[in-house]
Each structure stands twice: as C-alpha cells, then as structure tokens.
C-alpha cells in the first residue's frame, strides 16, 4: 500500500506502551513479586460496595441506564462534594459516563481539534499526554520545579508564557500523580483568572483529592468555577474507594455542555455499567469511613518511605502532602527504565520508571522512580527492605 493511500493516522500508528506498561509486562507473574508500579492498592473493594453491586445483579438491574448516570448516583456525588469540599455543584453539571479515563477523553473531545495544544503540568501520568495525541492534539509540557529545599513548585509565569494561539486547555493533577504536589487555592484562583482572560480551558484531575495528609480534601476548582466556566473536573472511584477494576468515575463540566456530553457518553459506551453504578452509590453514600482507612494507610507508608529515604545516602524526594505515590530520586541513575528493570530482576519489587511521566526528551525524570504508597504496610516495608539491600 502506498503512503498516499494509507488510511491510518500516523499519530495512532506511532503510539507505544508507556514505561509503566513495559516494566509491568516484564514482571507480571513473577514469584514473590511486590508490584508497586501501578496506582492501585492491594485492598479488595469493601464488602458493602461489592454487596450492593451483587444485589443489583440479583435484582435484574442489568439494563441500559441514563447515559449520564443514575440520578441517585449523580445526586450522591453532588452531596459528597458538598460534604467533603464545600462545593455546591448543580447535579446537571455532573456526568458519570464510565471510567475517569473516559471522562478525560470526553473533556478533550469537547475542546481539542487536530493540531491544538494542551499544556500539561508535568511530571504527569502518561495516559494524559497519550490521550491528547489520540484526539489529535499536541501536548506541551510545563514542568514543576524540584527545589533544593525538597518541594515541587509551579512557576505560574512559565505556565502563562507557554500559552499560544493554539492552546485550548491546561491539564493538571492535584494531588499530583506522580509527585503528590497539591495546587493551593491561591494558585487555582490565579490560573483560573489567566485562563478566563485568554479563553483557555482547565482540565483538573482531582482523583486523589480525598487522599491528603492534612485536612479532608485537597483544594478543588469546584469551589471557584462558575456554572459556565471552561473547567472540567475529573474524579474517580478507583483509588480512594479501592475500585480500580470497576472502571467508574465522574466528570464535572460546564452547565451548557450537559446535553452534548450525554450524547458523547452514548457514542462512547452507552453509559456506565448499571450494576457498577449500584456499587458506586454505596461507595459515595456509605464509604466515608473507608476513605479514612485508605488515607491512613497511605500516610503510614509515606512516613515509612520518608524514614527510608533519609537513611539512604543516594535517595532524595519531596515529601508528598497527598496522593498515592512517592516520587524518589536516585543519585547516579541516568536511565530510569534500566534501573527499574535491574531492581525487578534483583528484588522482585516493581516500581515505575521516571521516564514514563513526561516527554522522551525530559531527562530530568530519568533519576526518579514512582512507588505506590497504597499497599499493605507490612508488604510495603518488605519492599523497602529489598530495595535497601539492592542499593
């Protein structure tokens, strides 16, 4: 077939698995493996959530639902957001299309035409910049600064300077995956003012919002954005409620896009799975105690990792104020994938290579690895012991 008659998009043909996918495929099935490479706890979804879904199946609730989600679920999300963040969001701005990743794709489809730019505040989990490429956009990275004092900081001037005539959106995660950085309310206000003035949208991944180590929830754009601001907030049941395999999350979007997003949800997958929504209702209505359990587990492992880092001459990090991860720098490492592969071979501990969290030419990420904090503390301690012996 000649190049001129090839119907395939070159951007899609050029897609390759992320560094996380590459290292996990290398190690899956290995005896004695401790897989700290995914953003996933080893906690099984709580019994009351599983029972709600099981009951829905037994009652025959296996049919289509509203493509924007069951009314009770959307109302429960509204009430949960008010209870945990103080944000009063009209239920018409809430859609439950399926997974949080589908919410990301819907937000991008609302904004991005071929060749448009989306600024990504990095380091950032790789699904995001790959999703931008899938819809035909161009990711443009603005990196958080890793300071000598051990903190991640956003240079708002650099972010504003990166905006150009093709910029359609800024994508950020707070708490961040992988750094744990949290955007302050003052920074959110400043960014919202900049984006309003320039006609640029904000897509905010707030999936780790409940996993903070001071307070109840990270600052959220939901308390600042008006009904028709160009702000999309992505959230998920996957992390805080230990529901990664359920593939359900929600999107807060501008009010005027409610009908259109319902149509996109129909086109994408005809709505979230019916009995999965029953489990999500149980999570949002009864799961506050479990959120505390998950938060305490991550905090305990964060503190253990901090002690470990302080005891190792080659390691450093910015202690994360929230999220699921430790993003740890190793002196002397220049190839994070090679390091992760060697660590896997020697210790059967899986970590994510830093190279996965930015563009290929961002060599600053090469000295980092990401370690999931959501595992059983005893298992996590064993993983640290193995890593210590390897170092």
Secondary structure, DSSP 8 states (H G I E B T S, - for coil): --GGG--S-HHHHT----HHHHHHHHHTT-TT-EE-SSS--SS---HHHHHHHHHHHHTT--S---TT--HHHHHHHHHHHHHHH-----GGGEEEEESHHHHHHHHHHHH--TT-EEEEEES--HHHHHHHHHTT-EEEEEE-EE-TTS-EE--HHHHHHH--TTEEEEEEESS-TTT-----HHHHHHHHHHHHHHT-EEEEE-TTTT-BSSSSS---GGGT--TTSSEEEEEESTTTTT-GGG--EEEE--GGGHHHHHHHHHHHHSSS-HHHHHHHHHHHHH-HHHHHHHHHHHHHHHHHHHHHHHH-TTEEE---SBSSEEEEEETT-S-HHHHHHHHHHHH-EE-EEGGGGS-TT-GGGGGEEEEE--S-HHHHHHHHHHHHHH-
